[in-house]
Amino acid sequence: MTDRGAPVRSLADDLRARDDAALAALLRARPDLLGPVPADVGALATRATSAPSVARALDRLDLAGLQVVEVLATLPEPTTAAEVTARWGADARAVLAVLREQALVWGEGDEVRLVRAVRTAVREPAGLGPPVETLLTGASPEAVASLVRALGASTTGDVTRDAAAVAAVLSDAAALDALLAGAPPGAREALARLEWGPPAGALPSARRQVDPGSARTPVEWLLAHGLLVPTGPETVTLPLEVALHLRGGRVHADPAPVPPALATTERGVRSAEQAAAQAAYDLVRRCEDLLESWGLAPPAVLRQGGLSVRDLKRTAVALDVDEPTAALVVETAHSAGLFGPSLEGDEWLPGPAYDTWLAQPVERRWAVLAQAWLASTRVASLAGARDERDKPLNALGPGLDRALAPDLRTSVLTALADVGAGLAVERDSLLARLTWHRPRRAGRSRDALVGWTLAEAEVLGVTGRGALSAAGRRLLDSDEDAVAAALAPGLPEPSTEILLQADLTVVAPGPLVPALAREIALMADVESTGGATVYRLTADSVRRALDAGRSSGELLELLTTHSRTPVPQPLAYLLEDVARRHGRVRVGTASAYLRCDDPAVLTELVADRRAAQLRLRRLAPTVLAAQAPVDMVLERLRSLGLAPAAESAEGEVVVRRPDSRRSPHRPRPPRLVGEPPAPPDGTLAAAVRAVRAGDRAAASVRRDPRLPASSFGVPRVATAEVVALLRQAVQQQVPVVIGYVNAEASATERVVEPMSVEGGYVTAFDHLTDSVRTFAVARITGIAPAANAPA
């Protein structure tokens, strides 16, 4: 409910006169105003005019909005849209409507007033200096009177009136033209240096006393006539009125009401989609290869956090990519929550989320990675650079976060989406478009982030040959199903066939189905990647598969079933030989013990100096005791050429998957807080209602919040069902009645409108107190629809 009849004397009055939809639009455009929900409209206006909030709002303005704000900063108040349009050089009505929606301007009827905090924040608008009256503040009466006489006006003896007289002459276009026509040679050139800013210039002995008769230089003539005003011992400033006249009455040389066009290059839809799909597939494969290898041999976590340069180089070699690409793969997988520190915090290990991710189709796995990259504040391209203290920045380490990275990535993809499919955008053109949308954020660091975003998007498969892919377009919608569906048609069809060669290599001509790929990776090591993947079978790799519970017969059958070529004889011999030796020696717990049916093997071990570290001693002809952990015994025996198997206390063989090491479950790494997200409609509606309620409370006696609400007979409900019903109410944006027990064990029933449910708490608009409150779910005893409750 609004009060449209009241006079509008301030921004608070203006906001109070707006309808609920307009207030919701303000909160949507400036979500920082919601933290926390303002108590009333007055508090909302105060927060909207605070310096930090105004700075955020100005940062979000496009170039058209910022130019109109600068124009308003040069006009007296109140002004009109027509006056703004005349001084800007383009129709300003639509831009003023946006500024009014964001509470940066206000006014009644056709009046337009710039919020004072905005005027303060915009210093030297468009390179213009202050008005001459402001510049003359603090000048001596004699100096001001001298200017009045030089301009042909009469002095009054009052400094304020004399300064106003100077301003009146300099604001008169005809008088100023006549004055400049009589300027000495060189005077116009001196003014031209300050015409487009900055408005201040250096001048020795700037405060010298000069008049038209004693002026010997063009600059002294300008000082004598007030066209330049001393503002410091060695500084002069060009007044606003003079600069505007020199600019032809316009604040900006080039008004920019619309964004610049994007220059594009034709790539072809099919070519771009194929390139993007291949890059997307490569990303998924590299993430899988990365975490499979780290599950076997995890790298160490540096003391200050991060991945060492040596481990990054090893990772790059293992993935067959350069180090920047390896850093991008590592950071993207980490942002997706696929790995983290071990329980002890000293190693990087795949987490439980990796196993869940691995079971999904390729297109869904890519969607998880791409969405994590888009939302992450981590900039992998910074890895290898140096910080302001000249210390190297490591992958996964501190220093790679940039709060504006997610918003900038979204802006880049949005710009690429504005052109047709199969079109790449030239970098300079893209920078010009982004500068128009966020001019206050332009700069070298922003330009570098744009370049890194384009390069990373190409590696990740978000773009192909510089053109945004169909899946990349869907990525902007934050719909994982749509992203996966858009990518799936372009992915290479997975194969179930391999080629076996006599040199003990296995060639996969293309991507393999996930189940076959995992089995091949278990029994063989990747030798090279590319269009085809080459694996090499060795005694160690075959033993790895046997340790994981496979038999030689199962391995041979798998290779025979999927190979286009017959199984080479050397390969069959390798499988048989490793399998024959596997498990002859068994290791259990004593500290550890060794058991073997062949006493001669144990005799050799006791005599072997390389096994001295295990401190073996014979307990029986077929049993040795070791003073070392089981894992160390297994590792040392394998290094001696044996193929031991672990066994349980019951004497059964223990299957030990070499890739079974996992980090504990951890949430995705946090991101820095940049731009707060736009609140959902339900939150906005509840916030507006709370603000209105605060205004009503300020104008009347507020009812006692301790009074119980009307009884609706709320049934008792289990906590799990409470959470489900609350989430349903959030989605449907409907009120419910809850039974609630407060900290003093007092039970009440109240009508609430849930806004969000997370972390064991529900945030809702409470009709009992007309405010937004947070309730502990554990204290909610029951819940029921509020169909008959008062709104």
N, C-alpha and C positions, 0 to 999 in steps of 0.2 A: 504494500500500500504506500502511495507517495503523497507528498504534500505539494501539489502544483500551484497552490494559491499564494504561498509564502514568497516574499521577495528573495532574490538570489544575491547575497552579498559576499559569499565566499565559496570556495570549492566544496565545503561541507554542505552548504545549502544547495549547490548544484547537484551533488550526489544524492541528497535527500529527495530531490524532485524527480530523479530518474525512476523508471519502473524496474521491476525485479530482473527482467531480461537484460537491461542495460547494466545493472550492477553485476550480474553474472558474467556478462561480456568483459567488464573491467577486470574481474578476478581471473578470468580465463587468460586474458592478455598479459596480466601481471600476477602470476601465481605466488610471487614472494609476499604479496599482501595477505596471504592466508596463514602465515606462520607466526603466531597462532591466529585463529579467527578473531577479527577485531570485535571489541565489545559493542560498538555502535557505529553509526555513520561518522560521527566526529573522530573516533579513533581511526576509522578507515581513511579519512581525509588526512589526518596527521601522518599516518604511516605512508600514504601515497606521496606526500611532499617531503619525506625525509631524504637526506642526501644519498644514502646508499640505494634506496628504491628508485629514486629519480635517475641515478647513474645507470642502474640496470635497464630501466625503461628506455633511456636514450641509446644504450648499447644495442637494443633490439630494433630501433628504428631503421628503416631503409633510407636511402639518400634523399628521396623526395620528402619524407617526414622530417629529416634532420635539416634540410634546406628551409622548409617552412618554419621550423622552430627558430632558425637563425634570422629569418625575415621578421618574425614576430618580436625577436629580441631587439630589433632596430626600430620598431614602431612604438608610439606612445599608446597608453591604455586608457579606455578600451579602444579596440580597432574593429574592423569589419573584414569579411571575406574578400570584398572588392578591393580594399586597400592592400591586403596581403597579395592578392593576385597581381595587382599592378606592380608592386615592388618585386615580386618573384619572377614574373614574366610567363607564368602558366596558370591554368585554372587550379586554384588551391582548395576548392570546396570539398572534394573527396578526401584530400589529405587532412584537412581540418576536422572532418568527421572522425577520422581514425584517431587523431590526437585528442579529440574530446572523449572518445570512447575509452582511451587509456588514461584519462584524467590528467593530461599534460596541459590542456587548456580548459577554460570554463567560461561561462558567461550566460546572460539572459537574453533571449531573443536572438537578434543578429550580432550582439556584442561578442567579441572574442578577447579573452584575457589569458595571457601566458602565466602559468603557475610560477610564483616568485622563486621557488627553489630551482626551477628549470632555467629561468633567466640568470640566476646566479651561477649555475653549472656551465652555461654556454658563454665562455669568455672569448672576446674578440670574435664574434660571429662572422664567418666568411672572411676573416682577416680584417675586419673593421674595428676601429678604435672607439672610444667612448664619445658621446656628444660633447660639443665644445663647452657647454655649461659645466659638465662634470670635470672636464680638464682644467677649467679655470677655478675650481674650488681650491681655496688656499692661496690663490694668487693675490698679490698686493693690490689695493685699490688704485694706485697710480698706474700699474701695468694694465689693468682692465680698462681704466679710463682712457689710456693711450690707444688701446685697440678700438674703442668706441669712436674716438675722434678720427683715427686712420680710416675707418669704414664710413665716415661721413655722417654719423649719428650724433645725437646730443647726449652728453653724460648727465647722470642724475645725482652722482655722489654716493649712491648705494651700490655696493659691489654686486649684489644679487640682481638688481635691475639692469645694471650695465652689462653683466654677463648674458642676461636674457636678450638685450639689444644686439649683442654680438651674434648670438644664435639666430636671431630673426634675420639679420643680413645674410649670414652664411646659408640659411635655409631657403632664401629667395633665389631661384634659379637665374632670373634676369640680372639681379644685382651681382651674383657670383660670376656670371659670364662677363659682365662689364669689368669687374675687378680683375679677372684673369686676362682680359684683353689688354690691360695696361701693365701686365707683369713684365719684368725685364727678361731678356733671353736667358735660358737655363732654368727658370723657375718651374716651368711646366715639366721639364725633364726631372727635376728634383722631386716633384710631387708624384710623377709616374713610378718612381722606385718604391713608393709606399702605397700606391693606389690599390693593389690587390693583396696587400698584406705581406708580412706583418706590418702593422700600422706605426710601429716605433722605429726610430733610427738613431744612430749615434751622431753626436755633434759636440765638439769641445766647447766649453763655456756656453752651454745652451741657455742659461738664465741671464745672459747679457741684456742690458737695457738698450733697446733699439726703437727707433720710430721711422716713419717713411723718409724723413729728411736725412737721418744719419745712416740709413741702410746702404752698405757698399757692395754687398753680394746678393745674388738671387735668394739665398737661404735667409739672409737677414731681412730682405724685403718680405718674404713669406712670414717670418716671425713677427714683423711689424704690423702685418695685416691680419694676424690670427689664423692664417692658413696652415701654419705649424704652431704647436703650443709646447713650450718647455714642460717636461714632466719629471725632470731630474737634472742633476748638475751637468750631465753629458748626454741627455736623452731628449728627443723631441717626438711628438706624436701627431699624426694626421687626424683631425677631428672627423667624426662620423659624417657630418653634413657635407664636408668637402669631398670625402671619398665617394659618397653616394652620387654627388654631382658629376665627378669625374667618370664614374661607372655608368653614367646615363640614367641614373635613378634606379638601377637594378642592384640587388644585393649580390647576385651570382652572374657570372659571365655566361654560364650554360645551365639553365634550369634542367633538372632531370626528373620529370614526372613519371617516366617509365624506365624499366631496366634496359640496358643495352642489349642488342641482339647477339646471339651466340654464333660464332663462326664455326662451321662444321666441315668435316671431311667424310666422304662416302666410303664405308668399309664393306657394305653388303651385309644383309641380315644373316644369311646362312653362314658366311665366313665368320662373322662376329660371334654368333651363337655357338658354332663349333669350337672356336678358340676358348670361349668362356667355359663351356662344358668340359673340355679337356683339362683346363686349369683347375676347375672345381674337383674333378676326379683325382687329379694329382695331389691336391691339397688333402683330401680325405686319405689317400694312400700314404702320404708322407706322415700325417698325424698317427696313423696306425703303425707304420714302421717305427716312428719315433718312440711311441709308448711301449711297443713290444720290446724294443731294444733296451729301453730304460727299465722295464720290468726285469730284464735279465741282469743288466749292469747299470744300476742307477748312478747318475752323477751326484756329486756332493753339493750340498747347499753352502754357499759362502757364509762366512761369519756375519757379514752385514746383509745377508740375503742375496739371492740371485744365482746366476750360473757363471762359472768361470770362463774366461776367454778360451782356455784350452778345451774345456768340455764343449763349448759352442763350436769350435773348429772340428772336434771329433764328430759332433752331431751333423755338421755340414757335410763331412766326408761320408758318413753313414747314409745320409739322405741323398747324396749325389747332387747337392745344390751349393750355391754360394752362401757365405755367412749371413748376409742380410735376409735372404730367404729363410734360412734355418731359424734365425731369430724371430721372424714373423710366424713361422709354423709353431714354434715353442710358445710364444706369447698368445697366439690365438687359441691353442689347445688349453693353456692355463686359464685364459679368460672364460672358456667354456666349462671350466671346472673339471677337466678330465684328469688332472694330476695335481699333486701337492706335496708338501713335505711329509716325510715319514713320521711315525709316532715319536721318534726321538728328535726329529727336526733336523737331521743331518744329511738326508738324501731326498732326491726328487723321485717320487714313485707314482705310477698310475693309481687312480682312486676307484672306488666302486662305480662312480658315474661312467668311467671308461668302459666297463663291461656292459653296462646298459646301452651306451652309445654304440658299441661294437655290434650289438645284435640288431641294429636298425639298418634299413636299406641305405645305399650310398647317398641318395638325394636328401634323406632326412638327416643323415650325419652332417652333410654339408650345410644344411639349413641351420643346425645348431651352431656350427663354427662361424658361419657368416653373420648370424644375429649377435653372437658374442663379440665379434670384431666391431660391428657397427655401434654397439652400446658401450664398448670398453673405453676407458680413459687412457689406456696404455698405448704408446706410440712405439712400435717395435723398431721403426727406422732410426730411432735415436740410439739404439744399441751400438756400441763401438765409438760413439761420440764422447766428448768430454764436457763436464759441467763447468760452472763458473769458477770452481776451484781447481780446474784442470785435472780433475779425477775422472777416470773412464767410467762410462755408464754401461752396466752389464745387463744382459737379458735377464728378465725375472727379478731384477734388483730395483732398488729405489731410484727415483730420478727420471723414470720413463713416463710418468703420468702427466697428462695435460688435460685440465678440466674441460676445455672447449673442444677437445677432439671429437666426442660423439656428435655434437651439434654441427661441427664443421663437416664431418663425413656425411651426415644427412643432407646438409646444404649442397655438397658436391654432387651426391647422387640425385638430388632433386633437380639440379641444373641439368645434369645429363639426361634425366627423364623428360625434360621439357622439349627435347629435340626428338626427331623420329627414330625408329629402330634402325640399327645398322649405321648410325652416324656418330662419329667421334668428334669431340669438341676441342678446339685449339686451346692450349693452356692459357695464353694471354687473354683470350676472350672469356674464358671461365673465370679468371681472376677479376676481370672488369665486372662481370655479373655479380660475383660474390661481394665485391667491394660496394656495389650499389645496394645490395641487400643489407649489409652490415658495415657501413663506412667507418664506424668508430673502432672496429676490430681489425682493420687493414694494417698491414705492416710486414716486415721481413719474416717474422716468426709464423704469421698466418700464411704467407705465401709458401714457406717451406712445408707447412702442414698440408697444404693443398697438393703440392707435388708428391709428398709421401703418400697421401691418400690415394691419388691416382695410381701410383706404382703398386701399392699394396692391393688395391682393388683388382688390378690386372693379374697379380700372382694368385689371389684368392679365387678368381673366377667370377667376381662380381661384374667385371667388364671383360670384353673380348676385343682385342685390337683397339682399345680405347672407347668402344661403344658399350653402353649399358645393356646388359643381357636381360632377357625376360625375367629370369629369377631375381636379378638385381632390382628390377622395377618392383617386384612383389616384396622384396626385402623392406621397402619403405612402408609397407602396410602392416608390418609386424605380425604377419600371419604365416606361421611355420608350415601349415598344410599347403597354402598357396605357393610358398617358395619352393617346397619340395616338388609339387606338381608341375611347376614351370620348368624346373631343372631336369626332371626325369626323362623327357623325350630326347634330350640332347646327349645324354650320357652314353658312352660306348656299351654295347650289349655284353654282359659278362659271359665268359666262356667256361666250358667244362672240359676243355681239351688242353693237353700239354704235349711237348715234344721232348723225348728222352734221347740223350746223345752219349756216345761211347766214352767221352771224356768226363763222365759223371756230372754233367750239367743237365738242368731241367729248364726248358724254355717255355715261358707263357707268352704266346703271340699277342695276347691282349689281356684286359682285366679278367680275373678269374672270379667265379662265384665265391662269396665270402667263406663258405665252409671249406671248399677246396683250397682257397688261398691260405687259410689258417693251417691246414694240414701240411701243405708244401712248405710254408714258412717254419713249421715246427721241425721238419726233418731235413731242411736244407737252408743254407745261408744265401742271402741276396748278394749277387756278384755285380750286377749292373741293372739300371732301370732305363726307361725310355719308352719307345713304341712297344717294345717287348721287354719282359723282365726275365733275367737269367739268374737261376739259382744254382748253387754248387752243393753237391752231396759230399760230406766228409765223414770220417769215423766219429768225430765229435758231434756233428749235427744229427747223425743217425742215433747215437747214444742218447742225445737229448730227447728224441722221440720215444725211445725205449724207456727212459726215465719217466716220461709222461704217461706210461701205461700202454703204449702201442707195442704190438708184437711184430716180428719181422714178416710174418705171413700177412698181417694187416697192411703193412707198408707196401709190400710187394703187390698185393691185390689192388690197393689204391692206385699205384703207378700204372699197373697193367690196364685197369679199367679206363683211366682217363688219358692215356698216351696214344697219340696217333701212330707212333712207331713202336716196334717191339722193345722189350726191356733188354738193354745191352747186358752181355754176360759179366763185364766188370762190375756193373751196378748190383747184379744179383749176388755176386761173390762178396761185395762189400756188406750188403745187408746180412748175409749168412754169417760172415766172419764176426761182425760186431755183436750180433745176437748170440752167437755161440759163447763169447766171452762175457756177455752181460749177465750179471747176477751170480757169477761163480763165487765171488766174495760178498758177504753180507755184513752190514754194519748196524749195530744196535746200541743201546745205552748201557754203559757200565759206570765210568764216565762215558766210555764207548767200548764196544767189543766188536771183534771181527770173527766171523764164522765161515769156514770153507770146508767142503767135503774132501778136498785134496790137501793133505798135510804139507806136501812139498811146496805149494804156493805160499803157505804161511811161513814156512822155514825160510824161503827166499826173502820174504818181507822183513822178518826179524833181522836178517843179516844185511839188508840194504841200508846203507848209510843215509840215503835220501829220506828214509822213513824214521830217522832217529828222533825227529821233533815230536813224533806221536808217542814215544816212549812205550813201545810195544813189549808185552811179556806174555809168554804162553801159559794158558790155563789148562789146556787139554790139547791133544794132537790136532784137533780141528777148530780150536777156539783161541783167539788172542784178546787180551785186554789192552785198551789204549787210554792214555791220560790226556785226552784231547776231546773237544766237542765232536758230535757226530758230523756236522757240516764240514769241519776242518778235515776229519778223517776221509770223508768222501772226496773232497777236493784234492787232497794229497794223493790218494790212491789213483784217481783219474789221471793226475799228472805223471804217475809212474807207469801209465799204459794199461792199467786194469780198468774194468767196468763194474765197479761195485754197485750193489743195490741196497737201499735202506730197508730195514725190517722192523716191525713192531715188537712189543714185549711178548706177543703170542707167537712170534716167529713168522708172521706173514709179511710179504713184500709190501713196502709202503710206496705208493705212487707219489712222486714229487714232481709237480709241474715246475719247470724252470721259470715260467712267467707268472707264478702265482703270488708274487710279492705285491702288496697293495698298500697304499697309504690309508689312514683312517678317513672316514667320511668327513668331508669338509664342504661348506657352502662355497659358491663361486666367490672368487676374490672380490672385495669391495671396489667400487669405482669412486673417484673423487666427485664431489658435488659441484656440478656446473650449473647449467640452467635448470631450475626446477621444472618438472613435467607439468603439462596442463592438467588440472584436476578433472576427474570425471564429472558428468552432469549432476549426479546425485550429491556429490560433495559440494558443488557450487550452489545447488538449490538449498541445501541445509545451511550453508554459510550465509547466504543472503537472508534466509529466515532468521538466523541468529542475530544478524546485524539489525534487521528490522525490529526484532524483539527488544534489543538493547535500546533502540531509539524510543520505543513505546515505554520501556521501563524508566527511561530518563524523564519522560513527560508525565508519568503517573506513578502511583504507589504500586510497587511490585509485590505480587503475592508472595507469601511466605513459602519458600521451597521445601520447608520441612513438612508442610501439610501433605497427607497421603493423597494419592491420585484415586480416581474412582476405581472401584473393584470390577475387574472383568473376568474374574475366576480363572486365572492363568494356571493351566495344569503343570505339574512337575514333569520335567523332561530330562533325559540323560544328556550329559555334556556334549557327547558326539553329535546328538541330534540337534542340540542348541546351535552348534557351529554350522551345521548344514543348513538349518532354517535361517540363520543370520546371513549366510552367504547368498542364499536364495533371495532374501529381502534386499540385499545390496544390488543384485543383478536386476531385480524387478523394480527397485526404487519405491518400495511400499513400506508403510509404517507397521510396526508390530508392538505388542504389549509384552513386557518382560517382568518377571518377578525377580527382584534384586535385593540382596542382603549386603548392607554396607559394612564398613570396618567396625562400627559400633554394634553389629549384629542386629540392626534394625531392618525389618523386611518391608519393602514397598513394592507397589506395582506402578509402572510408568510406561507411557507411550513414547517410543523412540523411532527415529528413522535411521537405520544403519547406513554408514558411509563406507566403512572398510572393516575387514576382519583379518587380523594378523598378529602373530606373536602372543596368542592367548588373550588378546584384548579386542574389543569392538569400539570403534569410534562412531558416534551417532548424534543426531540432533535430538535433544531431550525436551519434550513438550512440557515437562514439569517445571523446568527452570528456564525454558526458552534459550538454550545455549547448546553449543557443541561440547559433548563430554566423552570421556573414555571410560568404559566399564570392563572389569575383569570378567572374562567368560566363566571362570570357575565360581563366581559369586551369583551367576544367573541361575535361578532355581527353576524357571519355566519360561515358556514362550508361546504366544498365540497370535493369530492374525488380528489386526486392529481395524477390521472392516467397520465396526460400530463405534470405534473410538473417536473422540473429537479431534479434528485436524488442527 
